[in-house]
Amino acid sequence: MINYVKEERNKKGITQQELADLLNVSRQTIFSIETGKYVPSTILALKIAEIFGKYVEDIFNLEKGD
């Protein structure tokens, strides 16, 4: 899965820790999502999209083979 969490976070001007605090997760979780080591749950993906004012599909995209 490809994601644009880091790009959207940078556009919004917030740190990994600030995003983590908004989502009630650890900063490590945000790092893991941004680096593709962790695929968030549907609920977490929806919350991330809501924070950025985007659709989930604007932030998370399937790769061929997913």
C-alpha positions as CSV (number, residue, x, y, z in Angstrom):
1,M,0.0,0.0,0.0
2,I,1.2,3.5,-0.9
3,N,0.3,6.3,1.4
4,Y,0.7,10.1,1.5
5,V,0.5,10.6,5.3
6,K,3.9,12.3,5.5
7,E,3.1,14.6,2.6
8,E,-0.3,15.6,4.0
9,R,1.2,16.0,7.5
10,N,3.9,18.3,6.1
11,K,1.3,20.3,4.1
12,K,-0.6,20.8,7.4
13,G,2.6,21.8,9.2
14,I,2.3,19.3,12.0
15,T,4.8,16.9,13.5
16,Q,4.5,13.2,13.8
17,Q,3.9,13.7,17.6
18,E,1.2,16.2,17.0
19,L,-0.6,13.9,14.6
20,A,-0.2,11.0,17.0
21,D,-1.7,13.1,19.8
22,L,-4.7,13.9,17.6
23,L,-5.2,10.2,16.9
24,N,-4.4,8.9,20.3
25,V,-1.6,6.7,19.0
26,S,2.2,6.7,19.5
27,R,4.6,8.7,17.4
28,Q,6.1,5.4,16.4
29,T,2.8,4.3,14.9
30,I,2.8,7.4,12.7
31,F,6.4,6.7,11.7
32,S,5.5,3.1,10.9
33,I,2.5,4.2,8.7
34,E,4.6,6.8,6.9
35,T,7.4,4.3,6.1
36,G,4.9,1.6,5.0
37,K,5.8,-0.8,7.8
38,Y,2.3,-0.7,9.3
39,V,-1.1,-0.6,7.5
40,P,-3.6,1.3,9.7
41,S,-7.0,-0.1,10.6
42,T,-9.9,1.2,8.7
43,I,-10.9,3.3,11.7
44,L,-7.5,4.8,12.0
45,A,-7.3,5.5,8.2
46,L,-10.7,7.2,8.4
47,K,-9.5,9.4,11.3
48,I,-6.3,10.3,9.4
49,A,-8.3,11.3,6.4
50,E,-10.7,13.4,8.5
51,I,-7.8,15.3,10.1
52,F,-6.5,16.2,6.7
53,G,-9.9,16.9,5.2
54,K,-9.4,14.3,2.5
55,Y,-11.0,11.1,1.3
56,V,-9.2,7.9,2.4
57,E,-8.5,7.1,-1.2
58,D,-6.6,10.4,-1.5
59,I,-4.2,9.3,1.3
60,F,-4.0,5.5,0.9
61,N,-3.7,3.6,-2.4
62,L,-3.4,-0.1,-3.1
63,E,-0.4,-1.2,-5.1
64,K,-0.5,-4.0,-7.6
65,G,-0.4,-7.2,-5.7
66,D,-2.0,-5.9,-2.5
